[in-house]
Amino acid sequence: MFESAELGHKIKKTDYAHQVPPVREALLQLQYDLLKRARYPVVILVAGMDGAGKSETVNLLSEWMDPRFIRVHGIREPSADEKERPEMQRFWTRLPPKGRIGVFLGSWYSGPIAERMKRVLSKAELDQRLAEIVRFEKMLTDEGALVVKFWLHLSKKKQKKRLQDLEDNPLTRWRVTQRDWDFYNQYARFCRTAEHVLRETSTAEAPWLIVEGWDTHYRGLTVGKYLLEALRRYQDESRTVRRVNLAPPLEPSIDNVDILKNLDLGLKIPKKDYAEQLEKQQGRLNLLTRKPRYGDINVVAVFEGNDAAGKGGAIRRITGALDARQYEIIPIAAPTEEERAQPYLWRFWRHIPGHGRLVIFDRSWYGRVLVERVEGFCSEYDWLRAYSEINDFEEQLARNGTVLVKFWLSIGKEEQLRRFQERENTPFKQYKITPEDWRNREKWEDYERAVCDMVERTSTELAPWTLVEANDKYYARIKILRTLCESIEAAL
């Protein structure tokens, strides 16, 4: 069994001194090549038994390579601010960009293992968390990252001796706490949990390497050589490997009937009733944000829609009801250089609000399955996998208590033409119309199909889409405000 594994691996001091210099030289060279090419990031996880040398191993990697281009993250208990957001956000925001190395001492495995040890998680709940982790690591590797995972192991006998040696030495006594001895007393149970975790999460894309941690020289040299080989192999393969989509095609439309065509775009609100309903719904929203329990939730509103469908006007009617300190609008355009160096969802994760806050996304993470799909800005493999990645992302938001409201504003092709022409003929509106808008209009049917696929695959029980008939701006604004208020009320 895992808990009784003790092979007695050991490296002589003279052999270690002889083998280390070429390993260090090669690692440095590969690190600089990684930095220069900036084609992929490297994510290193160091986990394992207490006393197995996790901190020493992380320090050794920083010593053997250029520490300026390595970011070490010692993951502790989440802060009060981090507890207001989904658990995975603090890992997303620490991911290294392309060309850099991120080392995690403690990681997305720490929480599930600790909660299982405390009996907070059942085995079924643990397995659910592990499945989410596997999908997360698959996303990282699909985005091009090299994920290297080390588990440092000690037998129970060696762990006890390591803790006693540290405790007996006045210079290292501070490193041993009551928590360490508590974990030692649960050694067998911890091993069973760890064995299960490693078995369920050692995948072809991100396998675990188990390293016996007793002998310092063996541990350090094994980790260094494994990382060296992983970098060499990944560098060679990444020059030639291309992701190929082997999934069956999406279901074709054979009767030209879809959810967008079934919308009644003739729905209207008379102008004389609009002002009264607008005041009512804005007042309702304002009062909801003043409730004491509003400080225990956060709200994320997503706006997508046809060009000129009225997203900006609808957003202004929401913010017009709120204190400017309560909300933030995130306009989404083409990704910056910083954002292109990260996984696709990174730039959205970093804007998830804390409690008592509302964030409005003017365009959103759905760009990958809309404009990037239609315009060919990403591969078919990438936009097809995005559906499940988005559903995972939104499930984590909803499970954390986020009120997630998603709006698709739909207008007819003739109404869009009328609005485009009005913008061109009105000097103070001309900034709203660009050649890109006209190019997108030429692909109306392609975008319509992409929207139908998006709604079908991402309108879930936890995060449903609200389709808004937006030919009449008054009707659209009231429907959006009413839906947002109802969603917040349900959460409160």
VENHU-V981639 format. One record per pair of residues at least 24 apart in sequence whose ideal C-beta (glycine too) atoms are under 7 Angstrom apart, sorted by the first residue. I is the first residue (numbers start at 1). GAP is how many residues later the second one is. D is the distance in Angstrom with one decimal. If there is no record, write none. Layout:
i=<I | I>
gap=<GAP | GAP>
d=<D | D>
This chain:
i=<2 | 2 | 2 | 3 | 3 | 3 | 3 | 4 | 5 | 5 | 6 | 6 | 7 | 9 | 9 | 9 | 10 | 10 | 11 | 11 | 11 | 11 | 13 | 16 | 16 | 19 | 20 | 23 | 23 | 23 | 24 | 26 | 27 | 27 | 27 | 27 | 27 | 28 | 28 | 30 | 30 | 30 | 31 | 31 | 31 | 31 | 33 | 34 | 35 | 35 | 37 | 38 | 38 | 39 | 39 | 40 | 40 | 40 | 40 | 40 | 41 | 41 | 41 | 41 | 41 | 41 | 41 | 42 | 42 | 42 | 42 | 43 | 43 | 43 | 43 | 43 | 43 | 44 | 44 | 44 | 44 | 44 | 45 | 45 | 45 | 45 | 46 | 46 | 46 | 47 | 47 | 47 | 48 | 48 | 48 | 48 | 49 | 49 | 49 | 49 | 49 | 50 | 50 | 50 | 51 | 51 | 51 | 51 | 52 | 52 | 52 | 52 | 53 | 53 | 53 | 53 | 54 | 54 | 55 | 57 | 57 | 57 | 57 | 58 | 58 | 60 | 61 | 64 | 69 | 69 | 70 | 70 | 71 | 71 | 71 | 72 | 72 | 73 | 73 | 73 | 73 | 74 | 74 | 75 | 75 | 75 | 75 | 75 | 81 | 84 | 84 | 85 | 85 | 85 | 86 | 86 | 86 | 86 | 87 | 88 | 88 | 89 | 89 | 92 | 92 | 93 | 93 | 95 | 95 | 95 | 97 | 97 | 98 | 108 | 108 | 109 | 109 | 113 | 113 | 113 | 116 | 117 | 117 | 117 | 117 | 127 | 130 | 130 | 130 | 132 | 133 | 134 | 134 | 135 | 137 | 137 | 137 | 138 | 139 | 139 | 140 | 141 | 141 | 142 | 143 | 143 | 146 | 146 | 147 | 147 | 148 | 148 | 149 | 149 | 149 | 150 | 150 | 150 | 151 | 151 | 151 | 152 | 152 | 152 | 153 | 153 | 153 | 153 | 154 | 154 | 156 | 158 | 159 | 159 | 160 | 243 | 243 | 244 | 245 | 245 | 245 | 247 | 250 | 253 | 258 | 259 | 259 | 259 | 260 | 260 | 260 | 260 | 263 | 263 | 263 | 264 | 265 | 265 | 265 | 265 | 266 | 267 | 267 | 267 | 268 | 268 | 269 | 269 | 269 | 269 | 271 | 274 | 277 | 278 | 278 | 278 | 281 | 281 | 281 | 281 | 282 | 282 | 282 | 282 | 284 | 285 | 285 | 285 | 285 | 286 | 286 | 288 | 288 | 288 | 288 | 289 | 289 | 291 | 293 | 294 | 294 | 295 | 295 | 296 | 297 | 297 | 297 | 297 | 298 | 298 | 298 | 298 | 298 | 299 | 299 | 299 | 300 | 300 | 300 | 300 | 300 | 301 | 301 | 301 | 301 | 302 | 302 | 302 | 302 | 303 | 303 | 303 | 303 | 304 | 304 | 304 | 304 | 304 | 305 | 305 | 305 | 305 | 306 | 306 | 306 | 306 | 307 | 307 | 307 | 308 | 308 | 308 | 309 | 309 | 309 | 309 | 310 | 310 | 310 | 310 | 311 | 311 | 313 | 313 | 314 | 314 | 314 | 314 | 315 | 315 | 317 | 317 | 318 | 318 | 318 | 326 | 326 | 327 | 327 | 328 | 329 | 329 | 330 | 330 | 330 | 330 | 331 | 332 | 332 | 332 | 332 | 332 | 344 | 345 | 345 | 352 | 365 | 365 | 366 | 369 | 369 | 370 | 370 | 370 | 370 | 373 | 374 | 374 | 374 | 374 | 387 | 387 | 390 | 391 | 391 | 394 | 394 | 395 | 398 | 398 | 403 | 403 | 403 | 404 | 405 | 405 | 405 | 405 | 406 | 406 | 406 | 407 | 407 | 407 | 408 | 408 | 408 | 408 | 408 | 409 | 409 | 409 | 410 | 410 | 410 | 410 | 411 | 411 | 412 | 413 | 415 | 416>
gap=<189 | 192 | 193 | 153 | 184 | 185 | 188 | 151 | 148 | 150 | 149 | 152 | 205 | 203 | 206 | 209 | 205 | 208 | 204 | 206 | 207 | 210 | 204 | 201 | 205 | 202 | 201 | 201 | 202 | 205 | 40 | 202 | 37 | 38 | 197 | 200 | 201 | 37 | 38 | 201 | 202 | 205 | 34 | 35 | 38 | 70 | 202 | 65 | 34 | 64 | 62 | 60 | 61 | 59 | 199 | 58 | 104 | 105 | 106 | 198 | 54 | 55 | 56 | 57 | 59 | 61 | 104 | 54 | 59 | 104 | 106 | 52 | 53 | 59 | 97 | 102 | 104 | 57 | 58 | 59 | 60 | 104 | 59 | 62 | 104 | 105 | 57 | 59 | 104 | 60 | 62 | 104 | 103 | 104 | 105 | 165 | 103 | 104 | 105 | 110 | 164 | 109 | 130 | 133 | 103 | 108 | 111 | 112 | 100 | 101 | 102 | 161 | 99 | 160 | 163 | 166 | 51 | 98 | 50 | 95 | 162 | 163 | 166 | 45 | 47 | 160 | 42 | 160 | 31 | 32 | 31 | 33 | 25 | 29 | 31 | 31 | 33 | 29 | 30 | 31 | 32 | 31 | 32 | 29 | 30 | 31 | 32 | 35 | 273 | 270 | 271 | 267 | 269 | 315 | 266 | 310 | 311 | 314 | 24 | 48 | 308 | 260 | 263 | 254 | 257 | 256 | 257 | 247 | 248 | 251 | 244 | 245 | 243 | 25 | 28 | 24 | 88 | 80 | 81 | 84 | 77 | 69 | 72 | 73 | 76 | 73 | 67 | 70 | 71 | 260 | 68 | 67 | 69 | 257 | 66 | 68 | 69 | 67 | 204 | 250 | 203 | 64 | 65 | 243 | 200 | 201 | 84 | 88 | 58 | 59 | 79 | 82 | 57 | 59 | 60 | 59 | 61 | 73 | 47 | 57 | 59 | 59 | 61 | 67 | 57 | 58 | 59 | 60 | 59 | 60 | 31 | 56 | 25 | 28 | 24 | 136 | 138 | 137 | 135 | 136 | 139 | 137 | 203 | 196 | 194 | 193 | 196 | 208 | 150 | 188 | 191 | 192 | 147 | 204 | 206 | 205 | 146 | 147 | 204 | 206 | 205 | 202 | 205 | 208 | 204 | 207 | 203 | 205 | 206 | 209 | 203 | 200 | 201 | 39 | 199 | 200 | 197 | 200 | 201 | 204 | 35 | 38 | 39 | 199 | 201 | 36 | 196 | 199 | 200 | 35 | 36 | 197 | 200 | 201 | 204 | 33 | 37 | 201 | 199 | 62 | 198 | 60 | 61 | 59 | 58 | 104 | 106 | 194 | 55 | 56 | 57 | 59 | 104 | 59 | 104 | 189 | 52 | 59 | 97 | 102 | 104 | 57 | 59 | 104 | 183 | 59 | 62 | 104 | 105 | 57 | 58 | 59 | 104 | 59 | 60 | 62 | 103 | 104 | 103 | 104 | 105 | 165 | 103 | 104 | 105 | 110 | 109 | 130 | 133 | 108 | 111 | 112 | 100 | 101 | 102 | 161 | 99 | 160 | 163 | 166 | 51 | 98 | 160 | 164 | 95 | 162 | 163 | 166 | 45 | 47 | 160 | 164 | 42 | 163 | 166 | 31 | 32 | 31 | 33 | 31 | 31 | 33 | 29 | 30 | 31 | 32 | 31 | 29 | 30 | 31 | 32 | 35 | 24 | 44 | 48 | 45 | 25 | 28 | 88 | 81 | 85 | 77 | 80 | 81 | 84 | 77 | 69 | 72 | 73 | 76 | 70 | 71 | 68 | 67 | 69 | 68 | 69 | 67 | 64 | 65 | 84 | 85 | 88 | 59 | 61 | 78 | 79 | 82 | 57 | 59 | 60 | 59 | 61 | 73 | 43 | 47 | 57 | 59 | 60 | 59 | 61 | 67 | 57 | 58 | 59 | 60 | 59 | 60 | 59 | 31 | 56 | 25>
d=<5.0 | 6.8 | 4.2 | 6.4 | 6.6 | 5.6 | 3.6 | 6.7 | 6.5 | 6.7 | 3.9 | 6.7 | 6.0 | 4.7 | 6.1 | 4.6 | 4.5 | 5.6 | 6.4 | 4.0 | 4.5 | 5.8 | 6.5 | 4.0 | 6.1 | 6.0 | 6.8 | 4.8 | 6.0 | 5.9 | 4.7 | 5.5 | 5.6 | 5.4 | 6.7 | 6.9 | 5.5 | 5.9 | 6.5 | 4.5 | 6.7 | 6.8 | 4.9 | 6.0 | 6.4 | 6.9 | 7.0 | 5.8 | 5.5 | 4.9 | 7.0 | 4.7 | 3.3 | 6.2 | 6.4 | 5.7 | 4.2 | 6.0 | 6.1 | 6.1 | 6.9 | 4.3 | 6.0 | 5.3 | 5.9 | 6.8 | 5.0 | 6.8 | 4.4 | 4.8 | 7.0 | 6.9 | 6.6 | 5.4 | 6.4 | 5.4 | 4.9 | 6.6 | 7.0 | 4.6 | 6.9 | 4.9 | 5.0 | 4.7 | 4.5 | 6.7 | 6.7 | 5.4 | 5.1 | 6.4 | 5.8 | 5.6 | 4.8 | 3.3 | 5.9 | 6.5 | 6.5 | 5.8 | 4.5 | 5.9 | 6.9 | 6.9 | 5.1 | 5.4 | 5.9 | 5.1 | 3.8 | 5.5 | 3.7 | 6.2 | 4.6 | 3.2 | 5.8 | 4.6 | 6.7 | 5.4 | 6.0 | 5.7 | 6.6 | 6.6 | 6.4 | 6.7 | 5.6 | 5.6 | 5.0 | 5.1 | 6.2 | 6.2 | 5.7 | 6.5 | 4.7 | 6.2 | 6.0 | 6.7 | 5.1 | 4.7 | 6.7 | 6.6 | 6.9 | 5.1 | 6.9 | 4.8 | 6.4 | 6.2 | 6.7 | 3.4 | 6.1 | 6.0 | 6.1 | 4.1 | 4.7 | 5.4 | 6.4 | 6.7 | 6.9 | 4.3 | 6.0 | 4.3 | 6.2 | 6.9 | 5.9 | 5.5 | 5.8 | 5.9 | 4.0 | 6.5 | 5.3 | 6.2 | 6.7 | 6.4 | 3.6 | 5.8 | 4.4 | 5.6 | 6.9 | 6.9 | 6.4 | 5.9 | 6.8 | 6.1 | 5.2 | 6.6 | 6.9 | 6.3 | 6.3 | 6.8 | 6.4 | 4.7 | 5.6 | 6.6 | 5.9 | 5.7 | 6.1 | 5.9 | 6.9 | 6.4 | 4.4 | 5.7 | 6.5 | 5.4 | 6.5 | 4.1 | 6.4 | 6.1 | 4.2 | 6.8 | 6.4 | 4.6 | 6.9 | 4.0 | 6.0 | 5.4 | 6.0 | 4.8 | 6.9 | 5.5 | 5.9 | 5.8 | 6.1 | 5.3 | 4.9 | 5.3 | 3.9 | 6.7 | 5.6 | 6.9 | 5.8 | 6.0 | 5.3 | 6.1 | 4.7 | 4.9 | 6.1 | 6.7 | 6.4 | 6.3 | 4.4 | 6.8 | 4.6 | 4.1 | 6.0 | 5.9 | 5.7 | 6.9 | 4.5 | 5.8 | 6.0 | 6.8 | 5.7 | 5.8 | 6.3 | 6.3 | 5.6 | 6.1 | 5.2 | 6.0 | 6.9 | 5.2 | 5.2 | 4.3 | 7.0 | 4.7 | 6.5 | 5.1 | 4.3 | 5.5 | 6.6 | 4.4 | 4.7 | 6.0 | 6.7 | 4.1 | 5.0 | 6.6 | 6.8 | 6.7 | 6.2 | 3.8 | 5.7 | 6.3 | 6.9 | 6.4 | 3.7 | 6.7 | 4.9 | 4.6 | 6.4 | 6.6 | 5.3 | 4.8 | 6.7 | 6.2 | 4.9 | 6.6 | 7.0 | 6.3 | 6.0 | 6.0 | 5.0 | 6.2 | 6.7 | 5.7 | 4.3 | 5.8 | 6.5 | 5.5 | 5.9 | 5.4 | 4.5 | 6.3 | 5.7 | 5.3 | 5.4 | 4.2 | 4.5 | 6.4 | 6.9 | 5.4 | 6.5 | 5.6 | 5.0 | 6.8 | 4.8 | 5.0 | 6.4 | 4.9 | 4.6 | 4.4 | 6.7 | 6.8 | 6.5 | 5.5 | 5.4 | 6.5 | 6.3 | 5.5 | 7.0 | 5.2 | 5.7 | 3.1 | 6.5 | 6.6 | 6.8 | 6.3 | 5.1 | 5.9 | 6.7 | 4.8 | 5.8 | 5.4 | 4.1 | 6.1 | 3.8 | 6.7 | 4.8 | 4.8 | 5.9 | 5.3 | 4.9 | 5.7 | 6.1 | 5.8 | 6.0 | 6.6 | 7.0 | 6.1 | 5.2 | 4.9 | 5.7 | 6.2 | 4.9 | 6.2 | 6.8 | 6.7 | 6.7 | 6.6 | 6.0 | 4.3 | 6.5 | 5.1 | 4.8 | 6.1 | 6.1 | 6.9 | 5.1 | 6.8 | 4.6 | 6.3 | 6.5 | 3.8 | 6.0 | 6.5 | 6.0 | 6.5 | 5.7 | 6.8 | 5.8 | 7.0 | 6.0 | 6.4 | 5.0 | 6.8 | 5.3 | 6.9 | 6.5 | 5.4 | 5.7 | 4.8 | 5.6 | 5.5 | 4.4 | 6.1 | 5.6 | 6.0 | 6.1 | 6.6 | 4.1 | 5.7 | 4.0 | 5.9 | 5.3 | 5.7 | 4.8 | 4.9 | 6.9 | 6.5 | 5.6 | 4.9 | 6.3 | 5.1 | 6.5 | 5.2 | 5.5 | 5.8 | 6.7 | 6.8 | 5.7 | 5.2 | 6.5 | 4.8 | 4.2 | 6.1 | 6.2 | 6.6 | 6.4 | 5.8 | 5.0 | 5.3 | 5.9 | 5.8 | 4.9 | 6.7>
